[in-house]
Amino acid sequence: QVKVVESGGGLVQPGGSLTLSCVVSGDDRTITSMAWHRQAPGKQRELVAYYILRVAATQYEESAKGRFTISGDGARNMITLQMNNLNPEDTAVYFCHARRPSPDYWGQGTQVTVSS
């Protein structure tokens, strides 16, 4: 059974850093890209950053540019999101998403709280 395992969330002060990691268990060669999405209370889920596994291409949501860096390992179906200079608006549940021929895989989410 495939599992999406996320780690690295927590509480951090404004200006601090966190690193999120996600790995999809099993040797699924059909995954084409992986991404981090987030959902803040009362808001819709939004894409933060994604990584195309075979070509190492990346894309970021506007507020993440210059602060967040996504990296990945296509052989291991793994991505990492390094988040720097965090602010309270980054507080949300962060979800890992693996895109593949239906169905996609989603993680359960990891909480990131930015507060003093």
Phi and psi in degrees as GROMACS dihedral restraints (atoms count N, CA, C in turn):
[ dihedral_restraints ]
;  ai    aj    ak    al  type     phi  dphi    fc
    3     4     5     6     1   -74.3    20    10
    4     5     6     7     1   138.0    20    10
    6     7     8     9     1  -128.7    20    10
    7     8     9    10     1   140.9    20    10
    9    10    11    12     1  -106.7    20    10
   10    11    12    13     1   114.0    20    10
   12    13    14    15     1  -111.1    20    10
   13    14    15    16     1   117.1    20    10
   15    16    17    18     1  -106.7    20    10
   16    17    18    19     1   149.1    20    10
   18    19    20    21     1  -153.2    20    10
   19    20    21    22     1   161.0    20    10
   21    22    23    24     1   109.0    20    10
   22    23    24    25     1    -4.2    20    10
   24    25    26    27     1   -71.0    20    10
   25    26    27    28     1   173.4    20    10
   27    28    29    30     1   159.4    20    10
   28    29    30    31     1  -165.6    20    10
   30    31    32    33     1  -104.2    20    10
   31    32    33    34     1   132.6    20    10
   33    34    35    36     1  -142.8    20    10
   34    35    36    37     1   151.1    20    10
   36    37    38    39     1   -79.7    20    10
   37    38    39    40     1   155.6    20    10
   39    40    41    42     1   -53.7    20    10
   40    41    42    43     1   136.5    20    10
   42    43    44    45     1    89.9    20    10
   43    44    45    46     1    -8.7    20    10
   45    46    47    48     1   -83.4    20    10
   46    47    48    49     1  -175.6    20    10
   48    49    50    51     1  -131.3    20    10
   49    50    51    52     1   151.6    20    10
   51    52    53    54     1  -144.4    20    10
   52    53    54    55     1   153.8    20    10
   54    55    56    57     1  -123.7    20    10
   55    56    57    58     1   124.4    20    10
   57    58    59    60     1  -101.9    20    10
   58    59    60    61     1   141.4    20    10
   60    61    62    63     1  -128.1    20    10
   61    62    63    64     1   150.0    20    10
   63    64    65    66     1  -144.5    20    10
   64    65    66    67     1   134.1    20    10
   66    67    68    69     1  -135.1    20    10
   67    68    69    70     1   137.9    20    10
   69    70    71    72     1   -99.6    20    10
   70    71    72    73     1   117.6    20    10
   72    73    74    75     1   -70.0    20    10
   73    74    75    76     1   159.9    20    10
   75    76    77    78     1    85.9    20    10
   76    77    78    79     1   167.0    20    10
   78    79    80    81     1  -107.0    20    10
   79    80    81    82     1    69.5    20    10
   81    82    83    84     1   -89.1    20    10
   82    83    84    85     1   108.3    20    10
   84    85    86    87     1   -86.2    20    10
   85    86    87    88     1     1.2    20    10
   87    88    89    90     1   -91.4    20    10
   88    89    90    91     1    -6.6    20    10
   90    91    92    93     1   -71.8    20    10
   91    92    93    94     1   127.0    20    10
   93    94    95    96     1  -102.6    20    10
   94    95    96    97     1   -33.8    20    10
   96    97    98    99     1  -149.2    20    10
   97    98    99   100     1   160.0    20    10
   99   100   101   102     1  -134.5    20    10
  100   101   102   103     1   152.4    20    10
  102   103   104   105     1  -150.5    20    10
  103   104   105   106     1   162.8    20    10
  105   106   107   108     1  -112.0    20    10
  106   107   108   109     1   131.3    20    10
  108   109   110   111     1  -118.3    20    10
  109   110   111   112     1   164.2    20    10
  111   112   113   114     1  -143.5    20    10
  112   113   114   115     1   155.1    20    10
  114   115   116   117     1  -138.8    20    10
  115   116   117   118     1   116.4    20    10
  117   118   119   120     1   -89.9    20    10
  118   119   120   121     1   157.8    20    10
  120   121   122   123     1   -55.3    20    10
  121   122   123   124     1   129.4    20    10
  123   124   125   126     1    76.0    20    10
  124   125   126   127     1     6.9    20    10
  126   127   128   129     1  -122.5    20    10
  127   128   129   130     1   162.8    20    10
  129   130   131   132     1   -77.4    20    10
  130   131   132   133     1   155.9    20    10
  132   133   134   135     1   -67.9    20    10
  133   134   135   136     1   138.4    20    10
  135   136   137   138     1  -132.2    20    10
  136   137   138   139     1   150.5    20    10
  138   139   140   141     1   -74.0    20    10
  139   140   141   142     1   133.8    20    10
  141   142   143   144     1  -101.2    20    10
  142   143   144   145     1   -51.0    20    10
  144   145   146   147     1  -161.6    20    10
  145   146   147   148     1   147.0    20    10
  147   148   149   150     1  -136.0    20    10
  148   149   150   151     1   161.8    20    10
  150   151   152   153     1  -136.7    20    10
  151   152   153   154     1   121.9    20    10
  153   154   155   156     1   -88.2    20    10
  154   155   156   157     1   117.3    20    10
  156   157   158   159     1   -63.2    20    10
  157   158   159   160     1   -46.8    20    10
  159   160   161   162     1   -73.9    20    10
  160   161   162   163     1   -25.2    20    10
  162   163   164   165     1  -116.7    20    10
  163   164   165   166     1    -1.1    20    10
  165   166   167   168     1    59.1    20    10
  166   167   168   169     1    32.2    20    10
  168   169   170   171     1   -85.1    20    10
  169   170   171   172     1   147.9    20    10
  171   172   173   174     1  -132.4    20    10
  172   173   174   175     1   157.9    20    10
  174   175   176   177     1  -149.6    20    10
  175   176   177   178     1   146.6    20    10
  177   178   179   180     1  -129.4    20    10
  178   179   180   181     1   146.6    20    10
  180   181   182   183     1   -66.8    20    10
  181   182   183   184     1   150.9    20    10
  183   184   185   186     1   -54.6    20    10
  184   185   186   187     1   -45.2    20    10
  186   187   188   189     1   -71.6    20    10
  187   188   189   190     1   -14.9    20    10
  189   190   191   192     1   -87.9    20    10
  190   191   192   193     1   -20.2    20    10
  192   193   194   195     1   -60.7    20    10
  193   194   195   196     1   133.4    20    10
  195   196   197   198     1    83.7    20    10
  196   197   198   199     1   -13.5    20    10
  198   199   200   201     1  -116.2    20    10
  199   200   201   202     1   -34.2    20    10
  201   202   203   204     1  -109.6    20    10
  202   203   204   205     1   147.1    20    10
  204   205   206   207     1  -133.3    20    10
  205   206   207   208     1   124.7    20    10
  207   208   209   210     1  -103.5    20    10
  208   209   210   211     1   138.3    20    10
  210   211   212   213     1  -138.7    20    10
  211   212   213   214     1   165.7    20    10
  213   214   215   216     1  -155.5    20    10
  214   215   216   217     1   169.1    20    10
  216   217   218   219     1  -135.0    20    10
  217   218   219   220     1   101.7    20    10
  219   220   221   222     1   -64.4    20    10
  220   221   222   223     1   -31.5    20    10
  222   223   224   225     1   -67.6    20    10
  223   224   225   226     1   -25.7    20    10
  225   226   227   228     1  -109.9    20    10
  226   227   228   229     1     1.7    20    10
  228   229   230   231     1    51.0    20    10
  229   230   231   232     1    56.3    20    10
  231   232   233   234     1  -134.7    20    10
  232   233   234   235     1   141.4    20    10
  234   235   236   237     1  -132.8    20    10
  235   236   237   238     1   156.3    20    10
  237   238   239   240     1  -132.3    20    10
  238   239   240   241     1   140.7    20    10
  240   241   242   243     1  -121.0    20    10
  241   242   243   244     1   110.8    20    10
  243   244   245   246     1   -90.2    20    10
  244   245   246   247     1   121.6    20    10
  246   247   248   249     1  -116.8    20    10
  247   248   249   250     1   119.6    20    10
  249   250   251   252     1  -116.8    20    10
  250   251   252   253     1   161.6    20    10
  252   253   254   255     1    49.9    20    10
  253   254   255   256     1    49.8    20    10
  255   256   257   258     1   -68.9    20    10
  256   257   258   259     1   147.5    20    10
  258   259   260   261     1  -130.7    20    10
  259   260   261   262     1   166.3    20    10
  261   262   263   264     1   -56.6    20    10
  262   263   264   265     1   -27.0    20    10
  264   265   266   267     1   -69.2    20    10
  265   266   267   268     1   -12.4    20    10
  267   268   269   270     1   -84.5    20    10
  268   269   270   271     1    -5.3    20    10
  270   271   272   273     1   -63.4    20    10
  271   272   273   274     1   124.1    20    10
  273   274   275   276     1  -177.7    20    10
  274   275   276   277     1   171.2    20    10
  276   277   278   279     1   -90.0    20    10
  277   278   279   280     1   127.5    20    10
  279   280   281   282     1  -102.9    20    10
  280   281   282   283     1   129.9    20    10
  282   283   284   285     1  -116.4    20    10
  283   284   285   286     1   136.3    20    10
  285   286   287   288     1   -89.9    20    10
  286   287   288   289     1   138.6    20    10
  288   289   290   291     1  -132.7    20    10
  289   290   291   292     1   130.1    20    10
  291   292   293   294     1  -115.9    20    10
  292   293   294   295     1   119.2    20    10
  294   295   296   297     1   -90.7    20    10
  295   296   297   298     1   134.4    20    10
  297   298   299   300     1  -160.3    20    10
  298   299   300   301     1   169.3    20    10
  300   301   302   303     1   -54.3    20    10
  301   302   303   304     1   135.9    20    10
  303   304   305   306     1   -41.9    20    10
  304   305   306   307     1   138.3    20    10
  306   307   308   309     1   -91.3    20    10
  307   308   309   310     1   154.5    20    10
  309   310   311   312     1   -71.4    20    10
  310   311   312   313     1   166.1    20    10
  312   313   314   315     1  -108.5    20    10
  313   314   315   316     1   139.5    20    10
  315   316   317   318     1  -128.2    20    10
  316   317   318   319     1   142.0    20    10
  318   319   320   321     1   -82.2    20    10
  319   320   321   322     1   173.7    20    10
  321   322   323   324     1   -79.7    20    10
  322   323   324   325     1   -17.8    20    10
  324   325   326   327     1   101.8    20    10
  325   326   327   328     1   148.3    20    10
  327   328   329   330     1  -132.4    20    10
  328   329   330   331     1   134.0    20    10
  330   331   332   333     1   -80.4    20    10
  331   332   333   334     1   131.2    20    10
  333   334   335   336     1  -118.5    20    10
  334   335   336   337     1   122.3    20    10
  336   337   338   339     1  -123.3    20    10
  337   338   339   340     1   124.2    20    10
  339   340   341   342     1  -111.9    20    10
  340   341   342   343     1   110.9    20    10
  342   343   344   345     1  -157.8    20    10
  343   344   345   346     1   148.1    20    10
